């Protein structure tokens, strides 16, 4: 094998936790620079370059992604122009890398520091540790603020969507109740609405007659429900005549008429109740106006 594998002490992050373990690393030397990665990640498209400190401890800081296989290719055949150029650029950048300057720049911009970076800084740049930790906290707070703002925008859009759908639904139900009270013909239709204003529960699609029956607590036999859902076209609350599959039915179902008469009774009761409440409000206003 071109690369050398050996066991080394490595600081890295596993399952979102900082760990220090002996791990197998793969490394090659190119232009006098040691290029090392975790062996378990050497075949990844991008592996993270391991940084070796003065104590020969390796750090997977997550700041230097490289294509390890390209370095292997160059060692095998250095006549590949693009590959050699890439390897030269990486090694030259690594030789010139000023970690202290790099970390200071991140601190000035309130950038994120992972746990491995913080540990590395605490051991090698102690005077920057508190600033790097604060930079991490500021970054996370800002991201949380942005998430909250985005969540609020989403919730606002969801609420607006629910309001529009439910307002249309309530308008259709109110119009339907008026027709029932007047004894008009009402078409059998499915209306969409958000039940209990639960956006993630999705819109509920329900037959308008069955909705009213449920709203008023009127029990309807299962067979009659199926008839209303699948065959009923319209029903006249004045004559009791209804259409099924575009055919008029003068005789009709006794159960259907019983259920619809109960619905009309409930609608009429509600109409009279609302009418009385309106009159009472007018009287109260008149009394208050007279006192003044």
Secondary structure as GFF3:
##gff-version 3
##sequence-region A 1 292
A	DSSP	beta_strand	4	14	.	.	.	ID=ss1
A	DSSP	beta_strand	17	30	.	.	.	ID=ss2
A	DSSP	beta_strand	33	38	.	.	.	ID=ss3
A	DSSP	three_ten_helix	39	41	.	.	.	ID=ss4
A	DSSP	beta_strand	47	48	.	.	.	ID=ss5
A	DSSP	beta_strand	51	52	.	.	.	ID=ss6
A	DSSP	beta_strand	58	59	.	.	.	ID=ss7
A	DSSP	beta_strand	65	66	.	.	.	ID=ss8
A	DSSP	alpha_helix	68	76	.	.	.	ID=ss9
A	DSSP	alpha_helix	81	96	.	.	.	ID=ss10
A	DSSP	alpha_helix	99	108	.	.	.	ID=ss11
A	DSSP	alpha_helix	115	124	.	.	.	ID=ss12
A	DSSP	three_ten_helix	126	128	.	.	.	ID=ss13
A	DSSP	alpha_helix	129	182	.	.	.	ID=ss14
A	DSSP	beta_strand	185	187	.	.	.	ID=ss15
A	DSSP	beta_strand	190	193	.	.	.	ID=ss16
A	DSSP	three_ten_helix	195	197	.	.	.	ID=ss17
A	DSSP	three_ten_helix	199	201	.	.	.	ID=ss18
A	DSSP	beta_strand	204	207	.	.	.	ID=ss19
A	DSSP	alpha_helix	208	215	.	.	.	ID=ss20
A	DSSP	alpha_helix	222	230	.	.	.	ID=ss21
A	DSSP	beta_strand	232	236	.	.	.	ID=ss22
A	DSSP	beta_strand	242	244	.	.	.	ID=ss23
A	DSSP	beta_strand	247	249	.	.	.	ID=ss24
A	DSSP	alpha_helix	254	291	.	.	.	ID=ss25
###
